[in-house]
Amino acid sequence: MAWRDAADSIRAELNNLELTREDDDARSSVTVAGKVGGGGGKEKKLLLRQQSTASCSTVEDGATASVISGSEASSFAPSSTCFSSTSSSSSRAAQHGRESQRKAILRAGFRDLVGVAGDDDSRLLYLSLAVLPDGHEFTVKDAAVLLHGDGSARCGDGMAAASAAVAGGDKGGEEREEKAARRVLRVLEARGILTASGGRGGRRKSTSSPSSFRMHEAHSGFAREILLDCPKILGWAVGRWVGFLSSLDAVLFFDPSALARLWSAVEDVGGKGWRDGRPYETALEAIDNYDPLCRVCLVAVAKFRSAEGDWDGASLMWRRLLTVEQRAQEPNVMYPVWELVNAAEKGGKPEEAAAWRRYGRETLNLAMAGRLKEAEQLLRRALTIEEARLGEDDPRVARTLFHLGVCLRVAGRLEEAEEVLWRALDIETAGRGADDLVVARTLHALGLCAKLSSQGGGGDGALEDATELFAHALAIREAKLQPDDASVGQTLFELGVCLRRDGRVQEAEAFLRRALGIKEAAAALEAEGGVAATGAGGAGRALSRRSSSGSSGAGSRGSSGSSSSNRNGVDEDSVGLAMFQLGVCVLQGGRRLEEAETLLRNALDVETQRLGSEDVSVARIAFQHGVCLRRSGRREEAERVLGECVETLEARLGAAHEEVAAAKSMLDLCAATE
C-alpha cells in the first residue's frame, strides 16, 4: 500500500516539517540569493528548478550535492575536503557560513521536491533512504519496500519469491509498486540526489544484475538529520525496513557483510534493540530439520552472524547444522565441524576450538577405520559444496583437500593423494605464507606419501623427496612451536626413519632420540592426568562414547592387521614405535648391541600391550629383536622370538609373503649357528 494511504499522522508530520523549516529557509535564502548573483525567492526557486537538468557527479568525485552552475559550485561542495582548513577564526567562520548556506540549499531543494514530482512520495523516499548506510547501493526493489511495504516477496532468490510463484501471488501488484518506485528514483536521480551504479545492491551473485543507485553523501547526512527529528516518519521507515531485513529471504538474498552493515545503519538511526529478538533464529525454529531449506538457511544465518562478529550466534547455527548433517542420508559432517573450529577460534575460545578440532579428526578416523570409501565420499561432497560457496582458493577448501589427501594416502592411492595435497599446499602458501604451521602440516603429509612411495618402489628420488619435505616441515615447526611440542616430535620421528633408511645412521639416531624423548614426556604427562580430553558442548564426550562403541580395544587387531597409524591416517604417536626405530638405528650401527636389545625389547613389550601379540607390527618388531639377540650370541632366545614372529606373519600375511620368507631365513641361520 502506498504511503499516502497510511496513517494521517505520517502525512501531518511531513507537512508540519515544511512549516517548521520555513523561517530558516527564508532567512537563509537571502544569503543564498546573494551568493549566486542577487535576486529574491523567485530567483532562488528558478535556481533550484535548474537542478533537474544539471549534471551531478558521484560522491567519489567530490562534486556538489545540489548543483549550482558556474564558479559557485565549489562553494557548496558537500565534502569536507572541498573546504580549506586553516587555523584562523575568520576561516572557521567562513566555513561555518558556507555550511549554513549548503544546508539551506539542501533544505530548500528538499521542500521543492513536491513541486517537481507532483506528490509527496519523493520526499518520503528521500528521508527513508537515510536508514541505509552512507554510500550503500540499493535497488528499485529496496525503494519499493521503503515506499510500499515489507517486501517479503521481493528477494528474487528467496523462499517467499518461490512460494509466491507457486501460489500465483500478486505479481502484478509487485510490478506496479516497483514501477512507482522507479518513477520516484528518476526524479531523485535527475536532481543529482542519486547516482546510478552498476553494483548488485549488496545482493549475492545471481544470474540477474539489478540496476542499483547510490544516494549522494551530502543528501544522506542531511536526510538523516531531518529523519531523527521526525519520530513518526522515522518509525515508518525503520519499521518497514526492519520488517524486510528480518525475513529469512533477506538473509538468503543479501551478502552477509552487506546485511551486517544494513543492520548497523538501522541501529544508528533507530536506536539499539531492533535485533534483540534475533528474528532469523526465531524464524528458523519453525523450520523442521528435515526440510530441504533448513540447511541453506542455517548456513546463511551462521555466515551473517560471523560477519557481525557474533561468534556465539554463529556457533549455535553451526551446531544445529551439524545435527542436521548427522541425520541426513548424504551427510556433510565435516563442513559444520570446521566452521565450529573457526567460530571458536575467532570468538577467543581456544579450548573449545581444540575440542572441535579433535572431534573432526576423530570423526574422520572413525570413518576411515575400514570405511575408506565412505570417508572419501564424505570429503568429496564437502569439497564440492565449499568450492561452490567459497571459491577454489579459499583456505577452508584447502583444509578439506588436506583431509581428502590423508584419506587417499591411507587407502594406498598415493599419486592421487599427492596431487590433492600439493593443491592444498599451493592454496595455503599463497594465503598464509610459506612459514605457516598449516603449511608445515601439509608438507609433513606430503612427506608421508613420498616415504610410502619409496617403500613401494616409487623410484630412487622418493626417499630423498620425503627427507626434504620432512626437513622443511620440521624447520617451520621448530621455529613456531616449543621444542617439546608433539607435532615437532612427529616430524623428528619421520625424518629420523627416512635418514636411517638412507644409511645416514648417525643423523637418524640424533633425530630419533629427540623424538623418543618428546613422546616419553607426553606419555608420562598423560598418565599423570595432565592431558584431559574435554569436548565443546559435549562433542568430546559424544566422541568418546562413539569411539568406545565403534572401535576395537587396545589389545585387538584391525581387519587388515596393520598398525593404528595405517588405519586412521594420523602419524604414529606411540612410544613403542619410537623405541623400535631407535633400536633398529643403534643395531645398524653395530657397536652397542646391548642398548639396541634393550630398546627393541621395551618396544616389543609396549606394542604388544597396545596392539596385541598377533599384530603384524608387533611381529616386525619381534623380527628385529630376534636379529639383535642372534648377533649378541643369545641363540635360544633368538630362536624363540623368531619362531613366534614366523607364526604371526604366516597367519596374517600368508606363507608365500616375502616377510615370512625373510623371517624363516633368519630362523634357519639361528638353528645353523653352534
Phi, psi and omega in degrees: 000135181297156184296331185292344177268002181279192185299146180296335183295327179294314181294321180296319180295322179295318179291320179295329178301319180295320182291320183291340181264354189298317182296317178300317182295320181296318179292319183289334185296329179298313180296315182297314182298318178298322182295322184266010171117022175090177180102163182256212184298325180297317179294320179296319179299318179296319179300315181292328177296323183295343180296334183294338180251354181278157178268151181222132181278171179282172179300321183298331180282348179070028182275180186282154177279305175259111192288134176235130183287151173081204187288347182288345185304313184294336181290336185244020180298135184286330184287140180294340180289346181277351179256129177290138183251114179234170182273350185284146179294328179294323178293320179294321179295319179296319180296319178298321179295318179295324178295319178297318178297319181298315180294325179297317179294316179299319181293317179295320178296322178297314180294330183285347181301324183295327179289326181281316187279335181087355175208185185258004179301324183296317180291321180294317179294322177306313181287321184294330180295347179290347177283349180272156177295152176301132178081002183288135175276129180232161184252175175300323179299318178297317179298322179295324177298312183294332182267326195235348180163194187283342175067025185293342180254018185258003179269094190312330182256008188266181184290319184297323179296318180295317180296318180296323180294319180292319184278355182066049184295180185282072180292329179297319178296321178297318180294322178295319180295319179291326177296318178295319179294323180295324178297318180294320179298323178296322178298312182293324179292320182296333181265010176078010180281324179243156174232130177289143179222167185258015182279185181257009179064034180080002180286159172289165179297136178209174181291330179263144179242092183295143176293142183230165183227162177224132179278136180301140186302320181296317179292323180299313179294319180294317179297324180293321178300315180293316184300321181293341177268001185235085188300324182289316178292322178299313179298322177300307185294312182294320180299315179295316184290320177296320177302322178289312182292336185281349181279152176297335176302318182294318182289335175281331190269321183274149169299139185305318181292321178295319179295322178297320178294323179296317178294322179297320179295322177299318180293328179297322182262333186256358182085164181289160174107352182293335182254005186300330180284355181045071190300325183291317179296322178296317179295324181292334179298335181275355182258127180288149181298337181269355177292132180303334180283345186299313182301309186293326178289319179299318179296316182297316181292320179298318180292325177295315178298324176295318179297329177283344187085011178270081187287332176293317178297319177297318181299321178300319179292318180294326178295317179293322178298322178299318177297318179298315182293325180295335181261357185283156177291324177239080188287151171233069189293325189292328182301305178294330180296313180293327176291327175294323174300313181297317181296320180292319179296312181292331180275006178073035180236075185297325181293319178294320178298317180297322180294317177293326178295318176297318179302316179297315181297316183289328175297316177296318181298318178295322178293326182280340183289085180082000182229052185295323180297318178297317180296318179297317179298319179301314183287321180293325176295317177298320181296318179299316181294315183292321179296322180290322185274325190250340186099155188288344183253014181285143179303329180289331173294318178299323179298315178292323175301319179301310182293326175296319177298319177298316180300315180294324178296316180297327178284355179086007180266075192292320181296315178297318180299315180297319180299316180293317182291324177296323177295317177300319181296320179299316180295315183293318180295319180293323185270332187245340185102158187286347184250022181277151180295328176295322176298318179298321179299317181288324175299319179298316179296321176295325177297320177297319177299314181295321179296314178295323178297321179293327178291332181263019180077037183280012178112160183294332185273353185295316180294321177295320177297317180298316180299317181294318180295316179296321180296320178295315179298320181295319180301319180292314183294320179293329179285331187257338189241171175290153183299334182258018179294144184299321181291329173297316178298322179299313183289323175302317180299308183294321178295320178297320179298315180297317180295322178296317180292336179274001178087004181266071193294316182296316177298316181300317182299320180298316180292319183291326176296317178297317180298316180296319178299317179295316182293321178295319179296319179294320180295320179295318179297318180293321179296329180276000180087017182282344179243114181249134180271094179258148183244153177274118178059032180089359183299315181295319181293320179296319180294321180298316179296319181294320180295317184291330181270337187251000181232161183282164181285177186293332184259011182262169181254149170282163184297331181267352181075013181269168180287166181299329180295328180284333180283318189256354175077003179262147182304148177298129178240017181279137174297324181300320180292323177294320175300317181300310182295320178293321178298318177296321179297315178294321178298321179295331178294330171082000185249326187250067185294325180296316178295319179298317181296320179298314180298316183290323178294316178296320178298319180296319179296314182296313184287330175295318178294325184281320190246341185102152187289342184258011179284144182299320180298322178293321179296325179291322175295319179299323178301311180294326177295320178296319177299316181295319179296320179296317180293332180277359179084012181262072191296313184298316177298319180298317180298318180297311182295317181291326177297316177296323179297315181298317180301314181294314182295321178296319181292326185267326187248343182100150186295336184272359184290146184295329178291326176294318180297320180294320180293320178295320179298317179293324178295320177297322178297321178296317181293328181280346182277126179269000000 
